[in-house]
Amino acid sequence: MDKIRKYIKSITEINDEDWSFFSSKLHKNSYPKKSIITEIGEVENHISFIEKGIVRLLIPKKEEADEITYGFSFENEFISAYSSFLTQAPSLYKLETLVETSLLSITYSDLQKVYKHTKIGNLIGRLVAERLFIIKSNRALSLLNDSAEKRYFNLFTERPNLIKEIPLKYIASYIGVTPQSLSRIRKKIT
């Protein structure tokens, strides 16, 4: 719980009463490597804080090689099939752990209670949503404007842990190239 409190304190102050109410709604879940957290077609009922681990957002295809990696989330970040969580409609993608992962999760209904009964809940929710939006917006702009080489270079400089810990086939999918093209890009940059 220390990591999530530290994260919240990095974006705003939270008094002990609000923290106590919020933290009482959190549930710890642990998943082994390659576990599905949210399945495609399932309604996302949780937003989670990653205490430890890596989660991949993906769009499955008939052939594993054709899967589309939509995003990654790491330790000290929030993860959810967020559009499904907000709308309470079935998810269009799935969430999968890439390594052993520990999450602190809150349900949709409990989060609504936090918003209603705490002074700071709405602010925290808005700030977290804004951070998630900025990450997704920057990714979309990069896919539209940047070359594959630039996307890889940016990924390498902004998130070096991604390059070290994630299979290259997922990184290739994430930047929108084949694994063979990624191999050429890596040789060119090195």
C-alpha positions in Angstrom: 0.0 0.0 0.0 3.0 2.3 0.5 3.6 2.5 -3.3 0.1 3.6 -4.2 0.0 6.2 -1.4 3.4 7.6 -2.5 2.0 7.7 -6.1 -1.1 9.6 -4.9 1.0 12.0 -2.8 3.1 12.7 -6.0 0.0 14.2 -7.7 -1.8 15.7 -4.7 -2.1 15.7 -0.9 -4.5 13.2 0.7 -5.6 13.4 4.3 -5.6 10.4 6.6 -9.4 10.1 6.6 -9.7 10.0 2.8 -6.7 7.7 2.6 -8.3 5.3 5.1 -11.6 5.2 3.2 -9.9 4.7 -0.2 -7.4 2.1 1.0 -10.1 0.1 2.7 -11.6 -0.4 -0.8 -8.4 -1.8 -2.4 -7.9 -5.5 -2.8 -4.5 -7.2 -3.5 -4.3 -9.7 -6.4 -1.3 -11.6 -7.6 -1.0 -13.2 -11.0 1.6 -15.6 -12.4 3.4 -14.8 -15.7 1.1 -15.0 -18.8 -2.2 -14.7 -16.8 -5.2 -13.1 -18.4 -6.5 -10.3 -16.1 -9.3 -9.1 -18.4 -10.6 -11.1 -21.3 -11.9 -9.6 -24.6 -15.7 -9.4 -24.3 -15.6 -9.2 -20.5 -16.8 -6.0 -18.7 -13.8 -4.5 -16.9 -14.9 -4.1 -13.3 -11.5 -2.9 -11.8 -8.9 -0.3 -12.1 -5.6 -1.5 -10.7 -2.3 -0.1 -9.5 0.7 -2.2 -10.4 2.8 -2.8 -7.3 5.1 -5.2 -9.2 5.1 -6.5 -12.7 4.2 -5.7 -16.3 0.9 -5.9 -18.1 0.3 -6.0 -21.8 -2.8 -4.7 -23.5 -3.5 -6.7 -26.7 -5.9 -7.4 -29.4 -5.9 -11.2 -30.1 -5.9 -12.6 -33.6 -6.3 -16.2 -34.9 -2.5 -16.5 -35.2 -0.4 -15.5 -32.2 2.1 -13.9 -34.5 -0.7 -11.5 -35.7 -1.7 -10.2 -32.3 -1.6 -6.5 -31.9 0.1 -5.1 -28.7 -1.9 -2.0 -27.8 0.1 -0.9 -24.8 2.1 -1.8 -21.7 1.9 -0.8 -18.1 4.6 -1.1 -15.5 5.2 -0.9 -11.7 3.7 2.2 -10.2 1.2 2.8 -13.0 -2.5 2.1 -13.3 -3.9 -0.5 -15.6 -7.4 -1.3 -16.8 -9.4 -2.0 -19.9 -10.2 1.6 -19.2 -12.9 2.3 -21.9 -14.7 -0.8 -20.7 -14.3 0.3 -17.1 -15.8 3.7 -17.8 -18.7 2.6 -19.9 -19.2 -0.8 -18.2 -19.4 -2.3 -21.7 -17.5 -5.4 -22.9 -13.8 -4.9 -23.5 -12.4 -4.8 -27.0 -9.0 -6.0 -25.9 -7.4 -8.1 -23.2 -4.9 -7.6 -20.4 -2.2 -10.1 -19.9 0.7 -10.2 -17.4 4.1 -10.6 -18.9 5.8 -11.4 -15.6 4.6 -12.3 -12.1 2.4 -9.3 -11.2 0.9 -7.9 -8.0 -2.0 -5.4 -8.3 -4.0 -3.3 -5.9 -7.5 -3.1 -7.4 -10.7 -1.2 -6.7 -14.0 -2.1 -8.2 -16.1 0.3 -10.3 -18.8 0.6 -7.6 -16.2 1.1 -4.8 -14.5 3.8 -6.8 -17.9 5.6 -7.2 -18.2 5.5 -3.4 -14.7 7.0 -3.1 -15.7 9.8 -5.4 -18.8 10.5 -3.4 -17.5 10.2 0.1 -14.0 11.7 0.0 -12.8 15.3 -0.5 -10.0 14.2 -2.8 -11.4 11.2 -4.7 -12.7 13.2 -7.8 -9.4 15.1 -8.1 -7.3 11.9 -8.0 -9.6 10.2 -10.5 -9.4 13.2 -12.9 -5.6 13.4 -12.6 -5.1 9.7 -13.1 -7.5 9.8 -16.1 -5.6 12.8 -17.5 -2.3 10.9 -17.3 -3.8 7.9 -19.0 -5.2 10.1 -21.7 -1.8 11.8 -22.3 0.0 8.5 -22.7 -2.6 7.2 -25.2 -2.7 10.5 -27.1 1.1 10.6 -27.4 1.1 7.0 -28.6 -1.6 7.7 -31.3 0.3 10.8 -32.5 3.5 8.9 -32.6 2.0 6.2 -34.8 0.6 8.8 -37.1 3.6 11.1 -37.3 6.8 9.3 -36.5 8.9 6.7 -38.5 9.3 3.2 -37.1 12.9 4.1 -36.2 11.8 7.2 -34.3 9.1 5.3 -32.4 11.6 2.6 -31.4 14.2 5.2 -30.4 11.6 7.2 -28.4 10.6 3.9 -26.7 14.2 3.0 -25.9 15.0 6.4 -24.4 11.6 7.0 -22.6 11.1 3.5 -21.3 14.3 1.5 -21.2 12.7 -1.1 -18.9 10.4 -2.0 -21.7 13.2 -2.9 -24.0 14.9 -5.0 -21.4 12.0 -6.9 -20.1 9.6 -7.5 -23.0 9.9 -9.9 -25.8 10.9 -8.2 -29.1 7.8 -9.6 -30.9 5.6 -7.6 -28.6 7.7 -4.4 -29.0 7.6 -4.9 -32.8 3.8 -5.1 -32.7 3.6 -2.1 -30.3 5.6 0.2 -32.7 3.7 -1.2 -35.7 6.4 -3.3 -37.5 7.3 -6.9 -38.1 9.9 -8.6 -35.9 12.2 -8.7 -38.9 11.9 -4.9 -39.4 12.5 -4.3 -35.7 15.7 -6.4 -36.0 16.9 -4.1 -38.9 15.9 -1.0 -36.9 17.9 -2.2 -33.9 21.0 -2.9 -36.0 20.7 0.6 -37.7 20.4 2.4 -34.3 23.3 0.4 -32.7 
